Amino acid sequence: MSFLKNVASSFVGSTLAFLIAGTILIFVFIGALVGGLVSAAAGGDASEQEAVSKANTVLTIDFSQPISERSTNDANFDLTGFQSNSTMGLRDFTEVLQEAAEDEDVEGLYLNVESVAAAPSTMADLRDALEAFKSSGKWVVGWAESMSMGALYLTSIADELYLHPNGGADFAGMRLQTTYYKGMLEKLGVGMTVLRGPDNEYKSAVEPFTRKSMSASNREQLTALLEDFWSEVRGGIAEGRGISEERLDEAAESLALRTAEDAVEWEFFDGLLYEDELKERIKELLDGEDPVYVGLGEYINPDPMEGFAAEFDFSIFESMNDDSYGESEEAEPLGGSLAVIYATGGIEMGNGDNQTIGSVTLAEAIREARLAPDVEAVVLRVSSPGGSALASDIIWRETELLKEAGKTFVVSMGDYAASGGYYISAGAEKIFASPNTITGSIGVFGMLPYAQELLEDKMGLAYDDVRTHSHAGVGLEAKLDDVQMEAINESITDIYEEFIGVVAEGRGMTYEEVDAIARGRVWTGQDALEIGLVDELGNLQDAMDAAAAMAGLDSLSEDDVVFLPEAKDPLEQFVEELAGAEVLTDALVQVGLSRQQLEHIVAVRRMLESDDRIQARLPYFIEIQ
């Protein structure tokens, strides 16, 4: 998968290069200006900063960005991704945790770790630092929507470890793979002369260009390396979770962690909790006191414009702040009694943009409306073909909390509210749709591409690997084996049953009644009304009027309505659109492709690039010409 991603990225990057050349000069100037400010304001290492905390502080950490050997606090700016290149240093991370361990105001540590971008040695050092914090007598709690094996290794030190009820854990063993280019070079008529020192049979860097598979010597050394890496990871998880190493090998070989429930049954996790339930558990650990969640960057540098990490709007510890989860919930008025929340586009994990519904962005918008003391009712305007099953569940959970808070919840369906789009709508007290809305499609699927013919036969690439377990690693170069297929099918079945349950609960139907009209079938709004998937036919205004009446609002004026999520400012939107190749889209339109066709292509690309392979998505696009 990474190969095609790289190819696509290179193509887009090359095409955009000449389009943004003038823009680069502007950013270079800004970068120089900001760099000057940083140089003047930066105060050195994290160890030189004074941490500031409050009573009942819970330090929150994720590892979403790479951990380097040494922190960088220059204003180096990546123009291709429009983001800061600042990184967190291992030494600084360790020292900050040491300081937090001695801070009387810091009660514990909350790890929200899905994956870890770190080499094995750094990973072990990070784990040691976390264990040292725990040895101070303070508690450590871990939680995530899904976890890689590296995340499991790190978070296994936690006193309590939880997983999202519809999340998953990757535990299939380890694999080291090498790509071999000799076949491709031969197709291109390119040879390679290699000179290597005598008896340097282990100097394998040249092999991808001279061979089509591993030499015996290289396989020997890679196998030894992999066994050592696996021994460290397996031993750490075994120690942290109290699971024998033999049982861990069994779990990896059989792909035992197929569902979230499996992960608990095998004792990798202590339970399944939604994010809000996790927060309640942390509150219990504080004897009922409200926690003050503080990210690692905020902890060591509460004022980003002074001292360490003073680089415009970026913090050197930004990746450790975990803005998405762990923030204290504060009730702030929004300035209206009715909130209209737009959910437009495919559903994906993370932050959304102009074409997608991000689980973080939309969940935060619903949470804002729930906490706002002046908001009495919410209308969720859904125009979505679906997407990530996990992201859909995260958003659905926020709608359930909205109802529990006593807020009126109504859904207005646009062109599409299908699959994941229906999932996030199912809990509404009343659902409106237009007669021609495409809805239903209650079902899930998984899709993983393979391109063996393209890669090997057409391009001449070859692959070879060593692995700790039979089914470790899934790539483009081969189809899934039988055990992998079985595991994914089991996971898909589990999520489908969960989907049916959500609809049955929300619509007041039995499991059997929903299953009979589900199975992935799509319905028009008119048909959906007849079978009970929607309540009334009407537009957005109809839904707003109904929500106001249900909430007991006497009248509804423009001043009474607030719209979420907040629109991005023009500069932010410009940067996002440029980075997302909006300019390229416009150019392709000029050569004959319709914008809708391009949007379909982009949607498929996003789906293939998604880390969440299980999708609740409309299986096709409908275009009337």
Secondary structure, 3 states (H helix, E strand, C coil): CHHHHHHHHHHHHHHHHCCCHHHHHHHHHHHHHHHHHHHHHCCCCHHHCCCCCCCCEEEEECCCCCEECCCCCCCCEECCCCEECCCEEHHHHHHHHHHHHHCCCEEEEEECCCCCCCCHHHHHHHHHHHHHHHHCCCEEEEEEEEECHHHHHHHCCCCEEEEEEEEEECCCCCEEEEEECHHHHHHHCCCCCCCCCCCCCCCHHHHHHHCCCCCHHHHHHHHHHHHHHHHHHHHHHHHHHCCCHHHHHHHHHHCCCCCHHHHHHCCCCCEECCHHHHHHHHHHHCCCCCCEEEEHHHHHCCCCCCCCCCECCECCCHHHCCCCCCCCCCCCCCCCCEEEEEEECEEECCCCECCEEEHHHHHHHHHHHHHCCCCCEEEEEEEECEEEHHHHHHHHHHHHHHHHCCCEEEEEEEEEEECHHHHCCCCCCEEEECCCCEEECCCCEECCCCCHHHHHHHCCCEEEEEECCCCCCCCCCCCCCHHHHHHHHHHHHHHHHHHHHHHHHHHCCCHHHHHHHCCCCEEEHHHHHHHCCCCEECCHHHHHHHHHHHCCCCCCCHHHEEEECCCCCHHHHHHHHHHCCHHHHHHHHHCCCCHHHHHHHHHHHHHHHCCCCEEEECCCCCCCC
